[in-house]
């Protein structure tokens, strides 16, 4: 008489959900790691003239902003969108970007957020966007960031994030920034035009002049 192999154990529905969730988290972490730690080629042309136009109006409240345009590109920089899905700077192609890196534990970052929201409210369009990327990490990091955003009731600052902190490690490795907050001004292809280390009064006349130079500099 031929023996019948015992049936394979079935995963319980709850266990299946846990396995799927863990797989998704591993895939997301791998995507962010690959997008922010791989070799970085100089993928953008030098844009000295365009960077100089921004640098020329970066005075007063924006005096710490430095026009660069040296050819650094961030199209492959990976982070998560407000729903937790993977996204890169390339997904915003066609828009000039004010990319601000912040964390809820950073007091200057918190003070700067209303300024950024005011700029986003006035200028966000199909040609420009304020793109804040939160860098709260560890257990409860995402919840702390969301609580701060909810408390501030910001109208136009979606909660993009990098829970791995790899995007900022990349900036430090390239000697672009050393602390938070930090801001990149990028062209329509994700190429760096200017860098700001520290907070700024963006809703000032000086801030408006910088945004106008960024948007109108193409």
Secondary structure, 3 states (H helix, E strand, C coil): CCCCCCCCCCCCHHHHHHHHHHHHHHHHHHHHHHHHHCCCCCCCCCCHHHHHHHHHHCCHHHCCCEECCCCCECCCCEEECCCCCEEEHHHHCCCEEEEEEECCCCHHHHHHHHHHHHHHHHHCCCCEEEEEEECCCCCCHHHHHHHHHHHHCCCCCCCEECCCCHHHHHHHHCCCCCCCCEEEEECCCCEEEEEEECCCCCCCHHHHHHHHHHHCCC
